[in-house]
């Protein structure tokens, strides 16, 4: 393999300024993540603890193998909305009894763990990850069901949660529910549709309707225990498979269930068990991206600090130079890398990517996409040269490729370039963003300028005078709006990614995701759509 040589000077003033801006952005993300960790706030956390209960993240920590990592997902869900950051649920992937599992834990300190629209988006994403990567799914349940004031937004899509559980089971992906408290109304179907169910004596309450609702609907007088208590479900209804004495016992039983699943990773382990660390420290990634995304960045500088031994065999290095493609290993797993050189994608880059994606599928090699592009090139010469059909070839290849895809937005990811580089709509196994990332239909300045040109032409056609002051005000307003809507916090809050990560963690995060993906078969395809030549 070819060993990459870095041209970055970590002691330079430029690198120091880039690093300062990046660390400030990381601190901003961490402040928002702290809100999710805080849950419903001190008052409700104290109330929860006074009842002798563990917090959601404490339950997860005790469930996981000691010292093993937990990759939290969608932690900023709901940011910028009327709901608590984190959306009253914690999702992520961790190792339980030696098995990589998707974990979904209700946070009962936030409105009793009730589900709001962002809770659904976050839990649906966790279900997708479990299905695509064939990882057991463990639900740590304590929820009052739907957040009723928002029922119009959650009732219809909420049914997908139960459908996903049954489809996972049908596909042979184990589903496990550990019930720690109330699991009412729609929440009752989580244990009802899971393969394995554990309930806690005198704590778990599972019923479609609580005593007040039952009395209102039927006139029947009942109490929590007889209507839906753990002992009743263990001894009479049969809904509970295991009756735990307390929360710690429930987590112990959950670990034993996973240990008995006889789970095997269909995709196998890394090809190189002893992977070499990159030659350049990950710490330097904090200073790679300039604050101004219009400044070009050689993506090889990122690759050199992520892949094993900084070794990278480049594919077509002299053709389509705005897109770097090549082969490497990452934590011992073979990967193909596609990384933008900040600028636009021309026909050459699109054709190069198309061939490279086909080759990766022939060799069953996962693909890593590092986004930093303003999109496909426009203009008469490029339209006449076939940019539409060549861009379509690349999008066709990405759409139909069946090897695992992993996307990281490190800089700009605008327009159809976002699609061609396997954006969220193209089902990458995982998609993360750096705090420096921006993503929208086009750059803020370009979008504002387009609207200005259209408005000006419209006025000319009507023979009306054009108000230059109003035009400047509208352009500024639009530019500010698009800038705010392209930020990682905004996009992550809408679950358009799986999280905003510290650039220095990129190698670790991708290594974990590669391991997760290998729970499922890693197989390419030669069945692509018709390539328009």
Phi, psi and omega per residue, in radians:
X1 nan 2.766 3.066
X2 -1.538 2.277 3.097
X3 -1.572 2.174 -3.124
X4 -1.247 2.489 3.084
X5 -1.931 2.190 -3.120
X6 -1.437 2.481 3.077
X7 -1.940 0.139 3.138
X8 -1.420 2.412 3.042
X9 -1.830 1.775 -3.100
X10 -1.085 -0.285 -3.128
X11 -1.620 -0.008 -3.078
X12 -1.315 2.741 3.107
X13 -1.137 -0.621 3.130
X14 -1.092 -0.809 3.136
X15 -1.113 -0.687 -3.141
X16 -1.127 -0.702 3.126
X17 -1.181 -0.768 3.085
X18 -1.000 -0.778 -3.115
X19 -1.109 -0.751 -3.136
X20 -1.051 -0.805 -3.140
X21 -1.106 -0.750 -3.140
X22 -1.111 -0.759 -3.135
X23 -1.123 -0.611 3.067
X24 -1.114 -0.714 3.136
X25 -1.201 -0.663 3.086
X26 -1.093 -0.729 3.125
X27 -1.084 -0.660 3.105
X28 -1.110 -0.754 3.111
X29 -1.110 -0.741 -3.125
X30 -1.125 -0.606 3.086
X31 -1.098 -0.730 3.125
X32 -1.235 -0.646 3.102
X33 -1.128 -0.590 3.114
X34 -1.063 -0.535 3.093
X35 -1.146 -0.659 3.101
X36 -1.173 -0.723 3.132
X37 -1.118 -0.590 -3.126
X38 -1.228 -0.268 3.095
X39 1.081 -2.291 -3.103
X40 -1.415 0.010 3.139
X41 1.782 2.950 -3.017
X42 -0.990 -0.745 -3.107
X43 -1.003 -0.857 -3.067
X44 -1.376 -0.494 3.035
X45 -1.141 -0.784 3.134
X46 -1.112 -0.707 3.117
X47 -1.083 -0.731 -3.140
X48 -1.112 -0.767 -3.136
X49 -1.174 -0.611 -3.120
X50 -1.113 -0.335 3.098
X51 -1.569 0.128 3.105
X52 1.320 0.475 -3.072
X53 -1.907 2.662 3.065
X54 -1.491 2.635 3.032
X55 -1.342 2.836 -3.075
X56 -0.973 -0.814 -3.109
X57 -1.242 -0.476 3.058
X58 -1.209 -0.667 3.079
X59 -1.091 -0.758 3.127
X60 -1.085 -0.795 -3.106
X61 -1.044 -0.716 -3.141
X62 -1.287 -0.461 3.110
X63 -1.272 -0.623 -3.054
X64 -1.296 2.736 3.008
X65 -1.086 2.425 -3.082
X66 -1.036 2.273 3.101
X67 1.406 -0.006 -3.126
X68 -1.498 2.705 -3.100
X69 -1.376 2.744 3.016
X70 -2.253 2.053 3.124
X71 -1.642 1.750 3.140
X72 -1.291 2.480 -3.081
X73 -2.064 2.595 3.002
X74 0.876 0.687 -3.035
X75 -1.195 -0.324 -3.115
X76 -1.735 0.193 -3.124
X77 -0.934 2.336 3.138
X78 1.581 -0.090 3.133
X79 -1.034 2.394 3.134
X80 1.437 -0.001 3.117
X81 -1.827 -3.042 3.107
X82 -1.418 -0.023 -3.060
X83 -1.806 2.812 -3.140
X84 -1.112 2.375 3.074
X85 -0.989 2.305 -3.073
X86 1.807 -0.346 3.006
X87 1.076 0.621 3.020
X88 1.041 0.451 -3.137
X89 -2.697 2.570 3.068
X90 -2.010 2.222 3.085
X91 -2.213 2.676 3.121
X92 3.013 -3.019 -3.092
X93 -2.270 2.294 3.118
X94 -2.606 3.040 -3.078
X95 -1.738 2.147 3.124
X96 -2.137 2.067 -3.103
X97 0.890 0.708 3.094
X98 1.426 0.034 -3.079
X99 -2.005 2.295 3.078
X100 -1.303 2.124 -3.035
X101 -2.240 2.550 2.955
X102 -1.465 2.290 -3.082
X103 -2.123 2.297 3.099
X104 -2.184 2.060 -3.065
X105 -2.192 2.092 3.040
X106 -1.141 2.504 3.042
X107 -1.832 1.699 -3.051
X108 -1.241 -0.116 3.081
X109 -1.365 -0.193 3.112
X110 -1.869 1.741 3.123
X111 0.868 0.745 3.091
X112 1.144 0.359 -3.122
X113 1.338 0.244 -3.131
X114 -1.119 2.604 -3.079
X115 -1.592 2.281 3.024
X116 -1.977 3.129 -3.086
X117 -0.970 -0.621 -3.124
X118 -1.341 -0.488 3.025
X119 -1.037 -0.768 -3.128
X120 -1.115 -0.797 -3.137
X121 -1.052 -0.698 -3.109
X122 -1.221 -0.768 -3.141
X123 -1.234 -0.611 3.072
X124 -1.083 -0.724 3.114
X125 -1.091 -0.702 3.095
X126 -1.086 -0.687 3.103
X127 -1.125 -0.680 3.085
X128 -1.056 -0.758 -3.112
X129 -1.118 -0.739 3.110
X130 -1.088 -0.718 -3.115
X131 -1.213 -0.863 -3.073
X132 -1.121 -0.631 -3.057
X133 -1.814 0.073 3.066
X134 0.903 0.892 3.106
X135 -1.913 2.403 3.075
X136 -0.923 2.533 -3.121
X137 -2.029 2.175 -3.112
X138 -1.986 2.131 3.105
X139 -1.802 2.140 3.057
X140 -1.754 1.770 -2.829
X141 -1.753 2.230 2.890
X142 -2.815 1.619 -2.977
X143 -2.554 2.475 3.072
X144 -1.502 0.219 3.137
X145 1.524 -2.453 -3.075
X146 -1.330 2.512 2.967
X147 -1.328 1.708 -2.889
X148 -0.974 -0.658 3.113
X149 -1.031 -0.394 3.140
X150 -1.861 0.411 -3.025
X151 -1.033 -0.567 -3.110
X152 -1.108 -0.426 -3.129
X153 -1.655 -0.216 -3.042
X154 -2.097 -0.330 -3.060
X155 -1.076 -0.896 -3.070
X156 -1.179 -0.952 -3.131
X157 -1.231 -0.318 -3.106
X158 -1.082 -0.488 -3.139
X159 -1.103 -0.352 -3.136
X160 -1.115 -0.530 -3.140
X161 -0.990 -0.784 -3.111
X162 -1.285 -0.664 3.086
X163 -1.054 -0.750 -3.124
X164 -1.063 -0.723 3.136
X165 -1.076 -0.750 -3.118
X166 -1.217 -0.598 3.126
X167 -1.236 -0.632 3.045
X168 -1.058 -0.811 -3.141
X169 -1.071 -0.762 -3.137
X170 -1.109 -0.531 3.140
X171 -1.463 0.020 -3.142
X172 1.464 0.249 3.082
X173 -1.651 2.018 -3.047
X174 -1.110 2.485 3.060
X175 -2.178 2.340 -3.041
X176 -2.309 2.318 3.097
X177 -2.087 2.153 3.016
X178 -1.909 1.995 -3.015
X179 -1.763 2.083 -3.039
X180 -1.842 -0.276 -3.103
X181 -2.778 -2.426 3.128
X182 -1.178 2.388 3.015
X183 -2.430 1.461 -2.922
X184 -1.971 2.863 3.128
X185 0.920 -2.195 3.140
X186 -1.066 -0.520 3.129
X187 -1.090 -0.379 -3.140
X188 -1.178 -0.399 -3.109
X189 -1.371 -0.233 3.066
X190 -1.085 -0.977 3.033
X191 -1.165 -0.555 -3.117
X192 -1.086 -0.489 -3.083
X193 -1.960 0.219 3.090
X194 -1.662 2.673 -3.131
X195 -1.200 -0.675 -3.073
X196 -2.247 2.373 -3.087
X197 -2.319 2.252 3.062
X198 -2.096 2.310 3.078
X199 -2.176 2.692 -3.087
X200 -1.791 2.211 -3.118
X201 -0.947 2.322 3.087
X202 1.073 0.142 3.107
X203 -2.094 -0.795 -3.092
X204 -1.284 2.325 3.087
X205 -2.332 1.931 -3.091
X206 -2.129 1.970 3.078
X207 -2.728 2.685 3.108
X208 -1.237 -0.607 3.106
X209 -2.478 2.273 3.130
X210 -1.256 3.038 -3.112
X211 -0.864 -0.768 3.134
X212 -1.081 -0.726 -3.132
X213 -1.191 -0.699 3.122
X214 -1.075 -0.753 3.138
X215 -1.129 -0.739 -3.135
X216 -1.149 -0.636 -3.060
X217 -1.458 -0.637 -3.006
X218 -2.189 -0.233 -3.063
X219 1.443 -0.008 -3.096
X220 -1.347 2.355 3.045
X221 -1.594 2.277 -3.131
X222 -2.656 2.919 3.062
X223 -2.111 2.914 -3.077
X224 -0.970 -0.781 -3.019
X225 -1.172 -0.816 -3.115
X226 -1.257 -0.473 -3.107
X227 -1.438 -0.643 -3.080
X228 -2.792 0.448 -3.126
X229 -1.238 2.799 -3.099
X230 -1.070 -0.761 -3.108
X231 -1.126 -0.728 3.114
X232 -1.038 -0.795 -3.107
X233 -1.200 -0.490 3.119
X234 -1.362 -0.597 -3.015
X235 -1.794 -0.454 -3.038
X236 -2.064 -1.001 -3.076
X237 -1.335 -0.462 -3.113
X238 1.402 0.119 3.135
X239 -1.183 -0.595 3.136
X240 -1.594 2.250 3.078
X241 -1.522 -0.481 -3.101
X242 -2.415 2.418 3.101
X243 -1.926 1.917 -3.110
X244 -1.588 2.639 -3.120
X245 -1.394 -0.548 3.110
X246 -2.757 -3.079 -3.074
X247 -1.112 -0.722 3.131
X248 -1.079 -0.679 3.121
X249 -1.170 -0.663 3.107
X250 -1.094 -0.726 3.121
X251 -1.177 -0.646 3.072
X252 -1.075 -0.796 3.138
X253 -1.114 -0.712 3.104
X254 -1.030 -0.716 3.114
X255 -1.132 -0.657 3.135
X256 -1.197 -0.651 3.098
X257 -1.052 -0.805 3.138
X258 -1.107 -0.692 -3.133
X259 -1.075 -0.475 -3.103
X260 -1.662 0.108 -3.107
X261 -1.295 -0.306 -3.078
X262 1.000 0.742 -3.068
X263 -1.329 2.383 3.083
X264 -2.236 2.527 3.110
X265 -1.468 1.946 -3.060
X266 -1.194 -0.418 -3.114
X267 -1.573 -0.057 3.111
X268 1.362 -3.103 -3.119
X269 -1.736 -3.035 -3.126
X270 -1.131 2.561 3.119
X271 -1.229 -0.505 3.128
X272 -2.117 1.644 -3.086
X273 -1.027 -0.555 3.137
X274 -1.844 1.436 -3.086
X275 -1.406 2.415 3.117
X276 -1.392 2.474 3.074
X277 -1.239 2.687 3.052
X278 -1.018 2.683 -3.134
X279 -1.268 -0.352 -3.082
X280 -2.006 2.451 -3.035
X281 -1.203 2.485 3.101
X282 -1.063 -0.473 -3.135
X283 -0.956 -0.545 -3.099
X284 -1.227 -0.290 3.124
X285 -1.134 -0.382 3.113
X286 -1.151 -0.352 -3.115
X287 -1.973 0.209 -3.085
X288 -1.346 -0.806 -3.030
X289 -1.513 2.185 3.091
X290 -1.313 2.683 3.092
X291 -1.033 -0.613 3.102
X292 -1.551 1.911 -3.054
X293 -1.256 -0.123 3.071
X294 -1.347 -0.226 3.112
X295 -1.378 2.136 -3.103
X296 -1.087 2.533 3.077
X297 -2.304 2.231 3.096
X298 -1.252 1.997 -3.094
X299 -1.134 -0.257 3.097
X300 -1.116 -0.445 3.100
X301 -1.152 -0.604 3.068
X302 -1.291 -0.830 -3.120
X303 -0.999 -0.728 -3.103
X304 -1.101 -0.363 -3.112
X305 -1.841 0.150 -3.112
X306 -2.129 -0.737 -3.019
X307 -1.493 2.813 -3.096
X308 -1.060 2.241 3.054
X309 1.077 0.197 -3.055
X310 0.966 0.488 -3.109
X311 -1.658 2.273 -3.004
X312 -2.632 2.044 3.073
X313 -1.635 1.840 -3.045
X314 -1.365 2.500 -3.136
X315 -1.877 2.212 -3.116
X316 0.871 0.975 -3.076
X317 -1.127 -0.445 -3.084
X318 -1.685 0.030 -3.081
X319 -2.117 2.311 -3.131
X320 1.006 0.975 -2.957
X321 -1.168 -0.209 3.100
X322 -1.328 -0.118 3.080
X323 -2.271 2.071 3.114
X324 -1.583 2.217 3.094
X325 -2.251 2.588 3.116
X326 3.039 3.121 -3.023
X327 -1.968 2.513 3.130
X328 -2.755 -3.121 2.916
X329 -2.145 2.642 -3.116
X330 -2.384 1.988 -2.998
X331 0.904 0.646 3.064
X332 1.533 -0.150 -3.137
X333 -1.630 2.267 3.060
X334 -1.113 2.413 3.095
X335 -2.478 2.670 2.904
X336 -1.845 2.423 -3.076
X337 -2.049 2.315 2.989
X338 -2.111 2.099 -3.040
X339 -2.386 2.238 -3.119
X340 -1.371 2.574 3.083
X341 -1.720 0.819 3.060
X342 1.264 -0.625 -2.966
X343 -1.516 -2.738 -3.115
X344 -1.463 2.868 3.066
X345 -1.742 2.105 3.076
X346 -1.648 3.131 3.127
X347 -1.024 -0.664 -3.115
X348 -1.099 -0.764 3.134
X349 -1.105 -0.726 -3.112
X350 -1.133 -0.738 -3.138
X351 -1.208 -0.670 3.092
X352 -1.071 -0.791 3.135
X353 -1.097 -0.719 -3.123
X354 -1.039 -0.846 3.128
X355 -1.107 -0.730 -3.099
X356 -1.114 -0.721 3.128
X357 -1.143 -0.671 3.072
X358 -1.090 -0.756 -3.137
X359 -1.112 -0.703 3.121
X360 -1.093 -0.641 3.120
X361 -1.231 -0.609 3.103
X362 -1.134 -0.544 -3.099
X363 -1.810 0.183 3.117
X364 0.953 0.769 -3.077
X365 -1.874 2.140 3.085
X366 -1.038 2.708 -3.084
X367 -2.069 2.386 3.072
X368 -1.985 2.179 3.138
X369 -1.897 2.136 3.084
X370 -1.901 1.855 -2.995
X371 -1.438 2.259 2.907
X372 -2.875 1.288 -3.062
X373 -2.500 2.613 3.076
X374 -1.617 0.019 3.088
X375 1.993 -2.943 3.135
X376 -1.459 2.605 -3.045
X377 -1.214 2.504 3.084
X378 -2.074 2.900 -3.128
X379 2.216 2.702 -3.041
X380 -0.997 -0.809 -3.107
X381 -1.055 -0.667 -3.068
X382 -1.378 -0.599 3.049
X383 -1.111 -0.771 3.129
X384 -1.167 -0.493 3.132
X385 -1.416 -0.084 3.027
X386 1.708 0.484 -3.090
X387 -1.069 -0.574 3.135
X388 -1.128 -0.850 -3.099
X389 -1.220 -0.566 3.141
X390 -1.296 -0.718 3.037
X391 -1.087 -0.658 3.115
X392 -1.141 -0.618 3.076
X393 -1.049 -0.792 -3.129
X394 -1.119 -0.771 3.139
X395 -1.161 -0.650 3.052
X396 -1.022 -0.828 -3.113
X397 -1.097 -0.780 3.132
X398 -1.107 -0.730 -3.073
X399 -1.107 -0.657 -3.017
X400 -1.778 -0.137 3.059
X401 -1.047 2.419 -3.100
X402 -1.970 -0.059 3.032
X403 -1.283 2.711 3.125
X404 -1.058 2.423 3.082
X405 -1.989 2.481 3.094
X406 -2.321 2.132 -3.091
X407 -1.978 2.411 3.036
X408 -2.272 2.068 3.085
X409 -1.493 1.855 -3.106
X410 -1.740 -0.398 -3.139
X411 -2.517 -2.298 3.141
X412 -1.269 2.547 3.036
X413 -2.583 1.414 -2.980
X414 -1.909 2.669 2.980
X415 0.987 -2.620 -3.128
X416 -1.185 -0.251 3.033
X417 -1.075 -0.593 3.070
X418 -1.087 -0.684 3.138
X419 -1.209 -0.866 -3.110
X420 -1.066 -0.483 3.125
X421 -1.637 0.386 3.055
X422 1.143 1.101 3.034
X423 -1.289 -3.086 -3.022
X424 -0.946 -0.701 -3.085
X425 -1.156 -0.215 -3.094
X426 -1.803 0.322 2.977
X427 0.961 0.884 2.950
X428 -1.101 2.613 3.110
X429 -1.010 -0.693 3.086
X430 -2.542 2.550 3.078
X431 -2.408 2.149 3.126
X432 -2.173 2.820 3.119
X433 -2.242 2.525 2.932
X434 -1.413 2.758 3.083
X435 -1.068 -0.317 3.133
X436 -1.442 -0.139 -2.993
X437 -1.246 2.689 3.013
X438 -2.471 2.445 3.138
X439 -2.616 2.226 3.084
X440 -2.921 -3.094 -3.069
X441 -1.127 -0.501 2.982
X442 -2.880 3.030 3.129
X443 -1.086 2.609 -3.099
X444 -0.956 -0.788 -3.124
X445 -1.126 -0.738 -3.121
X446 -1.140 -0.738 -3.117
X447 -1.129 -0.763 3.122
X448 -1.107 -0.668 3.138
X449 -1.163 -0.722 3.110
X450 -1.044 -0.820 3.137
X451 -1.089 -0.649 3.116
X452 -1.127 -0.782 -3.134
X453 -1.092 -0.770 -3.141
X454 -1.086 -0.771 3.141
X455 -1.125 -0.708 -3.139
X456 -1.129 -0.770 3.136
X457 -1.127 -0.658 3.114
X458 -1.100 -0.742 3.126
X459 -1.124 -0.696 3.137
X460 -1.114 -0.720 -3.140
X461 -1.110 -0.578 -3.124
X462 -1.533 -0.059 -3.120
X463 1.217 0.455 -3.108
X464 -1.743 2.608 3.068
X465 -1.209 2.625 -3.114
X466 -1.865 2.225 -3.106
X467 -1.481 1.796 -3.080
X468 -1.179 -0.627 3.130
X469 -1.153 -0.745 3.107
X470 -1.144 -0.667 3.110
X471 -1.047 -0.780 -3.141
X472 -1.102 -0.706 3.138
X473 -1.160 -0.730 3.139
X474 -1.154 -0.729 3.134
X475 -1.078 -0.731 3.117
X476 -1.116 -0.734 3.133
X477 -1.104 -0.807 -3.124
X478 -1.140 -0.753 -3.135
X479 -1.054 -0.764 3.120
X480 -1.134 -0.682 3.136
X481 -1.123 -0.841 -3.101
X482 -1.163 -0.656 3.105
X483 -1.052 -0.800 -3.120
X484 -1.179 -0.563 -3.107
X485 -1.455 -0.117 3.126
X486 -1.766 -0.026 -3.075
X487 -1.315 2.646 3.134
X488 -0.998 -0.696 3.137
X489 -1.043 -0.785 -3.130
X490 -1.097 -0.848 -3.082
X491 -1.203 -0.713 3.132
X492 -1.184 -0.596 3.094
X493 -1.069 -0.453 3.105
X494 -1.691 0.204 3.104
X495 1.029 0.651 3.035
X496 -1.500 -0.066 2.993
X497 -2.459 3.106 3.127
X498 -1.698 0.056 3.088
X499 2.585 2.731 3.033
X500 -1.723 2.140 -3.022
X501 -1.988 2.674 2.990
X502 -1.163 2.215 -3.136
X503 -0.895 -0.564 -3.109
X504 -1.198 -0.245 3.133
X505 -1.701 0.058 -3.003
X506 -1.022 -0.815 -3.124
X507 -1.075 -0.764 -3.128
X508 -1.128 -0.794 -3.114
X509 -1.107 -0.792 3.126
X510 -1.147 -0.643 3.095
X511 -1.092 -0.764 3.087
X512 -1.071 -0.783 -3.095
X513 -1.153 -0.631 3.055
X514 -1.090 -0.730 3.093
X515 -1.101 -0.767 3.122
X516 -1.041 -0.787 -3.083
X517 -1.102 -0.493 -3.109
X518 -1.392 0.096 2.915
X519 -1.225 -0.445 3.087
X520 -1.807 2.802 3.069
X521 -1.027 2.480 3.081
X522 -1.893 1.746 -3.016
X523 -2.379 2.345 3.089
X524 -1.539 -3.038 -3.117
X525 -2.502 2.780 2.948
X526 -2.071 0.223 -3.112
X527 -1.720 1.464 3.087
X528 -1.797 2.842 3.058
X529 -1.191 3.079 -3.136
X530 -1.189 2.135 3.062
X531 -1.491 2.060 3.126
X532 -1.329 2.001 -3.051
X533 -1.591 nan nan
